[in-house]
Amino acid sequence: MCRFIETIQVRDGELQHLSHHNRRLNETRKAVFGVSEQLDIRKYVAECPADGIQKCRIVYDREIREVTFSPYRMRQVQSLRLVRADTADYRYKSADRSELEALYSLRGNQDDVLIVRNRLLTDTSIANVALEKGGAWYTPATPLLKGTKRVWLLEQGTLKERDIPADDVYSYSRIALFNAMIDFGALVLDINRDTIIPV
């Protein structure tokens, strides 16, 4: 049976953006398994580590199967390689990351890949992205995964959605990588041909 994951940031003992994680977990359960009963992650997490930043990993299918915590250390990313993957599909946050890992293996000497599907930017292997132009931040309208942090940033008005053709990437000034564990603004690269390597 397919299993799925939620990765939740725990900051000083508090689960961050829990309502967004609950929503995605229950939407996935309904879409994949036809289960309408709503689960609340909080009922399965008795106590969170109290200090610093921790990663809470929830594994589930129809039910929540496993809850684990681990210290979090952000991966350093200083360069990205554009890779084409027109059939890539990661709309649900599956525990099976083999497709993403295969794309990651194409990074060459770069730290990660920036995945291009049907000529449009999507995500890296670990994060959603946003690109800056004229002081505004734009995130791809069709990412591989609609991350919980991405949803929250759109709701806050911090980001706007738009199609970003891979051919236009160098017309933007900076790129930010973010996910449930990487806060927006914590990992930002200037865009040039040393930081984003063409296909």
Phi, psi and omega in degrees: 000139177297141173236155184231165183227151164239130176249119188240133175284132172250117181244115180050044174088359183246130174289127184267139176054041186298323181298324179291322178292318177301317182297314182292318178303313182287326175294321178294315180300320180290316183292320187270320187248354181070025182265123181264339181300131183272130174257149176242114183305324184303328181290343182258354181247097186292309180218145176251149172305139191273340189248139171068204182256124178235156175254123174258122182248119179255125175250132184210161165228249173291331180233165173283125186255333186204140174229122178227157177235147175207150176299148182249134173228122185291133175291137178279127178231119179239352179205152182228146173248128175291130176228140180272136178206075187294339181257006182300135181218111178221045185293333175249143185281081185283148173291340177273102182257022186299323179294317179293322179294324177296320177292319179301326181293348180270008187289344181064232180272003181272168185278334180199178177249152171245112193274130181250122178239122181053046175072002182248143175295146174236264185225175164271185180288343184234353191209153163286165181227159169218144181242143184259136173213126177059032178085355178252151181250130182238135177246144182306136182289338181233073178287167172293321181226130175276087184297154181293322178293322177299313178301314181297317181294324175294318179298324181283347182083009179289326181240155170238147177273142170197154170289131180238098178300140179303326181294342182263002189302325184281358174274356176261157185266322182217158175231134178249135173255136182205154174202193183300331182263334181259111180294147178298128181099347181280338182222096185230133179242141166292141181267120172202182185280000171266333182264330176235113186267128182297163177301000000 
